Structure formats: structure tokens, C-alpha cells
Amino acid sequence: MKKSILLLACAAALASCTVTQKTAVTAPVTDVSVRQYPTVADLEVKPQKVERTETWPFVPFNWGQPTMKVRKGNMVADLLAENGADVLLEPQTVFTKRFLGPRKLTVTGYAATFSNFRKATKEDLEALDMAVPAHEKKVYNLAQRETAVAMGETDSPEAEKNASKKTDWKLSVGWTASRAKGSHDDGFSFNSGYMAELEFRKPIKYGIFWGMKTGFWSRGFYYNDNTYWDDYMMRIHVWKFQPINFGYKYELNRKLAFTAHIGAYFDVWMAESGDSPSGNWDVFSDYNDNACDVGIQFGLGVEYARWALDFNIDRGCRERMDDLHQRSISLSLGYVF
């Protein structure tokens, strides 16, 4: 009897030591947002096209005037309010301007109103899947003696924002003429040379831009006091850097534009070449005592499509050979990219 009780006690002890193993499968929750079932509505479109036009005078740099985007949005809002509509369909915007003359903006479209809001049916969902994308932007013909620009609703705010920040790069090569200018510059005349530079321009607002330039130029002069032995032809080759350059770009139409700019530069002497029939090279040494120069550049230009023609005037500020200063002009052809 005692053996039976002992066996039962051992069996109970072994049963209490049983190990149970369970397996579970987990998955992360990646989307806990609440999804809304589509709501659709009917669109009642008025058959007659509506139109609104605003005219305002020319203002330099568009100071104190709303941007084109704001003016366009206000006109669309006024059209909807006048026609008791909710949305303007197929909007077309035409902007015209004359050189230093009035500006005119015209907005046209079809006024439409939402009605019969409802939960989307199966047929509605199938129709939504078959919906075609929005029409592409339309461009109208240019009117004679005016500039016409067509804009469409496909222009997103993000696209306009990116376009306003676009940086233009310009590569230019051209011809230069340089001379030394001062109180005793009799006999000093222009000596021709070259220029090649790379420029970038960043729009600020209202056509104003800023940028920088760098490149290689030739400087120098030609001296002649009507005697063979006193003829000097001097040319130096410099690396030029223009860290400050501000300008204004006036767009006459989508392709033609005029530019004006002013900036500060410095150039560093790299090499020299010249001619002295008398063998007197002292004038070259005197001229190159100042290995660098700083100055101001003024410029005017015209751009057509991606091609640019520029005329610049450089005025050096450091003295060379007593009170002589470097003066240069240049004419260059550039490509904007």
C-alpha cells in the first residue's frame, strides 16, 4: 500500500514539471489612417462662356503691384462670385502688354456648380477609374505689335515656385579693347584683345537678378607719340572674378529680352606680351607693378531665345604708372543654358 502511494506521488510530481511551448505569428501595423468612402456630386455647367478683363498701367519693376498669380486668382474668384458658381472649367488666361505701356489680363472659362452630393455607387467608381487627365496647357497666337502669353490651370504652384528659382548659366566669348586713362594719357589708345567667361544668374523678383562671373580677359594699351622709337603695344592676360553682379531683365516677349547690370570685379595678372621697337621694356615693368586690379563693370545686353549679345564697360580703380587707370570695353556673344 505504501508503494502504491509513493508511485502516485512520483507521477504527480512528474506531471507538474511538463513544459508547454506555443508559437505566435506577428505583423507590424503600417497604416492606421481612417479611409473615407468617396463622395461624388453632379456638376452643372452653364453653356455660356464667362469672361473678365483687367487693365493697369506700366509700373517699373512691378513695385506695389500684385504678382500675376495673385491677380489671376482674384479674377477667377470674382468670376465665380458674379456667376454664383463653385468652379471655373477650362480656364484660359491671356496676358498682353506694350513696351512701357498698359498691361491687360483676360480670364475666360465656363462657370459650373456642384449639386446632388452622394455616396459613390459602383457606376460612379467605374467612371472615376476611366476619367481622363486634365487637358494640356494651350498657347494662343501672338497678336501683332503686342505680346500675348497664354497660361493654363495645369501650371501648379510648385512648378511656378521652381521656375522662379531657376538659375541661368551663360557662357560668353568676345572681343575687348583696352587702354590706360589718366591726367597725362596723351598718346594712349585702345589695344584689342579677347575675353571668355562663365556666368550664373539667379532671379530675385520683378525681373531683378544677382549672380557671379569668372573668366579670362586681356588688358593693356597702345602708345604712340608720332615717333617710331616711342611706340609701345602692351597686353596682359588676367584671370577675372566678379563676385558681385546685380541686374534687371525686361522680357519684351517670350523670346526677346533686354538686360542691364552693374558689378564689382578684381583681376589677377597671369602673363604679358607686347612690342617695343626701341627695346625699352621699363614701361612694361612700371605697368605691371600692381599685379592685380579692382574695378566696376557696367553692361547692357539683349537676349533672343538662348542667345545673348552683351556690351560691357570696365573701369579699373588701381593706379598704374602714376595715375593711369585701366579702361576696357567688350562685345560678347553668349549662350544661356
MARTI-464150 format. One record per residue (C-alpha): x, y, z; residue in one letter. Coordinates in nm, 3 decimals. Layout:
<sites>
(site (X; Y; Z); a) ...
</sites>
This chain:
<sites>
(site (0.000; 0.000; 0.000); m) (site (0.283; 0.234; 0.084); k) (site (0.450; 0.151; -0.252); k) (site (0.131; 0.248; -0.440); s) (site (0.106; 0.580; -0.260); i) (site (0.476; 0.653; -0.338); l) (site (0.430; 0.577; -0.710); l) (site (0.126; 0.804; -0.729); l) (site (0.321; 1.087; -0.564); a) (site (0.608; 1.049; -0.814); c) (site (0.366; 1.053; -1.107); a) (site (0.203; 1.372; -0.980); a) (site (0.543; 1.537; -0.939); a) (site (0.645; 1.448; -1.294); l) (site (0.315; 1.578; -1.432); a) (site (0.367; 1.917; -1.263); s) (site (0.704; 1.963; -1.449); c) (site (0.557; 1.944; -1.800); t) (site (0.682; 2.230; -2.035); v) (site (0.430; 2.384; -2.279); t) (site (0.559; 2.573; -2.591); q) (site (0.334; 2.797; -2.802); k) (site (0.406; 2.970; -3.135); t) (site (0.261; 3.308; -3.240); a) (site (0.287; 3.497; -3.573); v) (site (0.302; 3.881; -3.563); t) (site (0.285; 4.150; -3.831); a) (site (0.354; 4.527; -3.795); p) (site (0.070; 4.773; -3.846); v) (site (0.183; 5.005; -4.127); t) (site (-0.129; 5.213; -4.188); d) (site (-0.369; 5.319; -3.915); v) (site (-0.529; 5.606; -4.106); s) (site (-0.903; 5.628; -4.144); v) (site (-1.013; 5.593; -4.503); r) (site (-1.320; 5.774; -4.626); q) (site (-1.553; 5.632; -4.883); y) (site (-1.563; 5.855; -5.194); p) (site (-1.831; 6.120; -5.213); t) (site (-1.931; 6.240; -5.560); v) (site (-2.152; 6.515; -5.695); a) (site (-2.307; 6.625; -6.022); d) (site (-2.158; 6.925; -6.199); l) (site (-2.398; 7.167; -6.363); e) (site (-2.214; 7.370; -6.628); v) (site (-2.351; 7.692; -6.770); k) (site (-2.342; 7.678; -7.151); p) (site (-2.223; 8.036; -7.197); q) (site (-1.854; 8.118; -7.152); k) (site (-1.782; 8.387; -6.893); v) (site (-1.504; 8.645; -6.920); e) (site (-1.332; 8.909; -6.710); r) (site (-1.065; 9.164; -6.811); t) (site (-0.846; 9.394; -6.605); e) (site (-0.610; 9.667; -6.731); t) (site (-0.341; 9.853; -6.537); w) (site (-0.056; 10.093; -6.628); p) (site (0.312; 10.007; -6.654); f) (site (0.498; 10.021; -6.321); v) (site (0.881; 9.984; -6.313); p) (site (0.984; 9.654; -6.154); f) (site (0.610; 9.595; -6.084); n) (site (0.656; 9.776; -5.749); w) (site (0.345; 9.779; -5.534); g) (site (0.156; 9.554; -5.774); q) (site (0.026; 9.202; -5.703); p) (site (0.201; 8.913; -5.874); t) (site (0.048; 8.764; -6.187); m) (site (-0.055; 8.454; -5.990); k) (site (-0.238; 8.661; -5.726); v) (site (-0.405; 8.885; -5.984); r) (site (-0.522; 8.580; -6.180); k) (site (-0.659; 8.411; -5.867); g) (site (-0.852; 8.724; -5.769); n) (site (-1.008; 8.750; -6.114); m) (site (-1.118; 8.384; -6.106); v) (site (-1.272; 8.436; -5.760); a) (site (-1.460; 8.743; -5.887); d) (site (-1.592; 8.547; -6.187); l) (site (-1.723; 8.270; -5.960); l) (site (-1.888; 8.519; -5.725); a) (site (-2.054; 8.708; -6.012); e) (site (-2.200; 8.387; -6.159); n) (site (-2.281; 8.206; -5.834); g) (site (-2.053; 7.919; -5.934); a) (site (-1.821; 7.683; -5.748); d) (site (-1.555; 7.617; -6.010); v) (site (-1.431; 7.764; -6.340); l) (site (-1.389; 7.497; -6.608); l) (site (-1.139; 7.516; -6.897); e) (site (-0.993; 7.847; -6.773); p) (site (-0.781; 8.034; -7.024); q) (site (-0.570; 8.336; -6.932); t) (site (-0.425; 8.577; -7.187); v) (site (-0.183; 8.849; -7.079); f) (site (-0.086; 9.129; -7.320); t) (site (0.148; 9.422; -7.274); k) (site (0.306; 9.702; -7.473); r) (site (0.656; 9.833; -7.424); f) (site (0.632; 10.079; -7.132); l) (site (0.256; 10.077; -7.196); g) (site (-0.057; 9.932; -7.036); p) (site (-0.095; 9.570; -6.932); r) (site (-0.412; 9.370; -6.986); k) (site (-0.515; 9.036; -6.837); l) (site (-0.820; 8.843; -6.961); t) (site (-0.962; 8.529; -6.795); v) (site (-1.230; 8.316; -6.966); t) (site (-1.395; 7.984; -6.883); g) (site (-1.720; 7.802; -6.806); y) (site (-1.886; 7.857; -6.468); a) (site (-2.008; 7.536; -6.302); a) (site (-2.190; 7.447; -5.980); t) (site (-2.182; 7.127; -5.770); f) (site (-2.512; 6.957; -5.681); s) (site (-2.651; 6.621; -5.563); n) (site (-2.370; 6.521; -5.329); f) (site (-2.392; 6.144; -5.260); r) (site (-2.200; 5.835; -5.165); k) (site (-2.030; 5.694; -5.474); a) (site (-2.206; 5.399; -5.635); t) (site (-2.039; 5.119; -5.826); k) (site (-2.108; 5.302; -6.151); e) (site (-1.954; 5.620; -6.008); d) (site (-1.636; 5.435; -5.909); l) (site (-1.604; 5.280; -6.255); e) (site (-1.647; 5.625; -6.410); a) (site (-1.376; 5.767; -6.184); l) (site (-1.133; 5.494; -6.296); d) (site (-1.197; 5.586; -6.659); m) (site (-1.153; 5.961; -6.605); a) (site (-0.907; 6.121; -6.847); v) (site (-0.624; 6.351; -6.729); p) (site (-0.659; 6.728; -6.744); a) (site (-0.609; 6.897; -7.078); h) (site (-0.266; 7.024; -7.158); e) (site (-0.189; 7.393; -7.141); k) (site (-0.294; 7.585; -7.454); k) (site (-0.087; 7.857; -7.619); v) (site (-0.254; 8.120; -7.837); y) (site (-0.112; 8.304; -8.137); n) (site (0.078; 8.624; -8.070); l) (site (-0.110; 8.942; -8.159); a) (site (0.066; 9.193; -8.383); q) (site (0.260; 9.467; -8.207); r) (site (0.170; 9.308; -7.875); e) (site (0.294; 9.022; -7.661); t) (site (0.039; 8.756; -7.577); a) (site (0.111; 8.487; -7.322); v) (site (-0.139; 8.209; -7.252); a) (site (-0.145; 8.036; -6.917); m) (site (-0.350; 7.736; -6.805); g) (site (-0.455; 7.576; -6.481); e) (site (-0.208; 7.295; -6.542); t) (site (0.060; 7.530; -6.403); d) (site (0.091; 7.405; -6.047); s) (site (0.212; 7.631; -5.763); p) (site (0.509; 7.401; -5.717); e) (site (0.605; 7.435; -6.085); a) (site (0.580; 7.814; -6.065); e) (site (0.788; 7.814; -5.747); k) (site (1.060; 7.603; -5.910); n) (site (1.058; 7.820; -6.223); a) (site (1.105; 8.137; -6.018); s) (site (1.415; 7.984; -5.857); k) (site (1.573; 7.866; -6.180); k) (site (1.937; 7.965; -6.217); t) (site (2.062; 8.060; -6.563); d) (site (2.417; 7.985; -6.673); w) (site (2.578; 8.176; -6.958); k) (site (2.899; 8.102; -7.148); l) (site (3.034; 8.403; -7.340); s) (site (3.326; 8.477; -7.572); v) (site (3.406; 8.806; -7.736); g) (site (3.632; 9.098; -7.830); w) (site (3.777; 9.361; -7.598); t) (site (3.956; 9.693; -7.637); a) (site (4.168; 9.833; -7.352); s) (site (4.365; 10.150; -7.282); r) (site (4.531; 10.341; -6.999); a) (site (4.346; 10.651; -6.885); k) (site (4.470; 10.936; -6.663); g) (site (4.568; 11.301; -6.644); s) (site (4.866; 11.253; -6.880); h) (site (4.722; 10.994; -7.117); d) (site (4.814; 11.173; -7.442); d) (site (4.920; 10.914; -7.695); g) (site (4.749; 10.621; -7.520); f) (site (4.491; 10.445; -7.737); s) (site (4.297; 10.118; -7.740); f) (site (4.460; 9.781; -7.793); n) (site (4.230; 9.494; -7.892); s) (site (4.210; 9.161; -7.716); g) (site (3.982; 8.875; -7.610); y) (site (3.751; 8.765; -7.331); m) (site (3.590; 8.434; -7.230); a) (site (3.383; 8.389; -6.915); e) (site (3.121; 8.181; -6.738); l) (site (2.833; 8.349; -6.554); e) (site (2.539; 8.238; -6.343); f) (site (2.228; 8.444; -6.269); r) (site (1.966; 8.383; -6.001); k) (site (1.627; 8.562; -6.021); p) (site (1.522; 8.762; -5.716); i) (site (1.188; 8.929; -5.802); k) (site (1.027; 9.158; -6.058); y) (site (1.300; 9.084; -6.314); g) (site (1.586; 9.168; -6.076); i) (site (1.867; 8.911; -6.056); f) (site (2.206; 8.863; -5.895); w) (site (2.498; 8.649; -5.997); g) (site (2.873; 8.598; -6.036); m) (site (3.121; 8.579; -6.324); k) (site (3.465; 8.435; -6.380); t) (site (3.686; 8.405; -6.684); g) (site (3.994; 8.523; -6.872); f) (site (4.045; 8.868; -7.024); w) (site (4.319; 9.065; -7.190); s) (site (4.408; 9.419; -7.076); r) (site (4.664; 9.670; -7.195); g) (site (4.712; 9.973; -7.420); f) (site (4.882; 10.109; -7.732); y) (site (5.108; 10.416; -7.704); y) (site (5.227; 10.635; -7.992); n) (site (5.358; 10.992; -7.977); d) (site (5.430; 11.002; -8.354); n) (site (5.787; 10.878; -8.327); t) (site (5.879; 10.523; -8.421); y) (site (6.103; 10.469; -8.119); w) (site (5.828; 10.555; -7.872); d) (site (5.564; 10.310; -7.992); d) (site (5.454; 10.057; -7.729); y) (site (5.199; 9.782; -7.759); m) (site (5.119; 9.633; -7.422); m) (site (4.887; 9.339; -7.349); r) (site (4.848; 9.149; -7.024); i) (site (4.644; 8.836; -6.967); h) (site (4.440; 8.821; -6.648); v) (site (4.205; 8.593; -6.460); w) (site (3.896; 8.793; -6.371); k) (site (3.642; 8.722; -6.097); f) (site (3.324; 8.922; -6.042); q) (site (3.172; 8.815; -5.708); p) (site (2.902; 9.084; -5.708); i) (site (2.673; 9.137; -6.005); n) (site (2.319; 9.276; -5.989); f) (site (2.096; 9.334; -6.289); g) (site (1.749; 9.368; -6.433); y) (site (1.593; 9.163; -6.713); k) (site (1.298; 9.308; -6.902); y) (site (1.113; 9.046; -7.108); e) (site (0.956; 9.205; -7.413); l) (site (0.801; 8.873; -7.510); n) (site (0.864; 8.503; -7.455); r) (site (1.188; 8.509; -7.655); k) (site (1.317; 8.867; -7.661); l) (site (1.453; 9.039; -7.350); a) (site (1.679; 9.330; -7.256); f) (site (1.923; 9.325; -6.965); t) (site (2.126; 9.577; -6.767); a) (site (2.372; 9.505; -6.488); h) (site (2.640; 9.652; -6.262); i) (site (2.901; 9.468; -6.059); g) (site (3.240; 9.479; -5.890); a) (site (3.536; 9.271; -6.004); y) (site (3.903; 9.205; -5.946); f) (site (4.157; 9.059; -6.189); d) (site (4.497; 8.898; -6.133); v) (site (4.793; 8.925; -6.373); w) (site (4.895; 8.590; -6.530); m) (site (5.117; 8.672; -6.830); a) (site (5.216; 8.956; -7.061); e) (site (5.300; 9.018; -7.426); s) (site (5.388; 9.330; -7.618); g) (site (5.611; 9.511; -7.861); d) (site (5.871; 9.782; -7.802); s) (site (6.071; 9.875; -8.115); p) (site (6.317; 10.077; -7.908); s) (site (6.382; 9.782; -7.680); g) (site (6.274; 9.983; -7.377); n) (site (6.076; 9.747; -7.153); w) (site (6.073; 9.968; -6.844); d) (site (5.722; 10.084; -6.924); v) (site (5.600; 9.725; -6.904); f) (site (5.758; 9.677; -6.562); s) (site (5.604; 10.001; -6.437); d) (site (5.265; 9.898; -6.570); y) (site (5.280; 9.556; -6.404); n) (site (5.395; 9.676; -6.062); d) (site (5.038; 9.622; -5.950); n) (site (4.975; 9.257; -6.027); a) (site (4.602; 9.287; -5.959); c) (site (4.329; 9.540; -6.018); d) (site (3.978; 9.603; -5.885); v) (site (3.701; 9.787; -6.063); g) (site (3.339; 9.835; -6.159); i) (site (3.162; 9.691; -6.463); q) (site (2.852; 9.833; -6.633); f) (site (2.671; 9.641; -6.903); g) (site (2.374; 9.630; -7.139); l) (site (2.252; 9.330; -7.332); g) (site (1.985; 9.180; -7.550); v) (site (1.873; 8.816; -7.544); e) (site (1.682; 8.623; -7.808); y) (site (1.580; 8.271; -7.713); a) (site (1.904; 8.132; -7.563); r) (site (2.149; 8.366; -7.737); w) (site (2.280; 8.680; -7.566); a) (site (2.467; 8.982; -7.702); l) (site (2.634; 9.200; -7.436); d) (site (2.825; 9.528; -7.430); f) (site (3.030; 9.599; -7.115); n) (site (3.244; 9.883; -6.979); i) (site (3.515; 9.804; -6.722); d) (site (3.670; 10.081; -6.514); r) (site (3.976; 9.982; -6.310); g) (site (4.032; 10.161; -5.979); c) (site (4.401; 10.089; -5.900); r) (site (4.668; 10.322; -6.034); e) (site (4.923; 10.204; -6.290); r) (site (5.222; 10.416; -6.395); m) (site (5.149; 10.719; -6.177); d) (site (4.778; 10.799; -6.201); d) (site (4.684; 10.591; -6.507); l) (site (4.387; 10.354; -6.472); h) (site (4.279; 10.062; -6.687); q) (site (3.975; 10.117; -6.909); r) (site (3.816; 9.841; -7.116); s) (site (3.512; 9.780; -7.333); i) (site (3.390; 9.445; -7.461); s) (site (3.137; 9.298; -7.702); l) (site (3.049; 8.934; -7.646); s) (site (2.818; 8.662; -7.772); l) (site (2.687; 8.416; -7.516); g) (site (2.467; 8.108; -7.485); y) (site (2.226; 8.073; -7.192); v) (site (2.161; 7.724; -7.055); f) 
</sites>
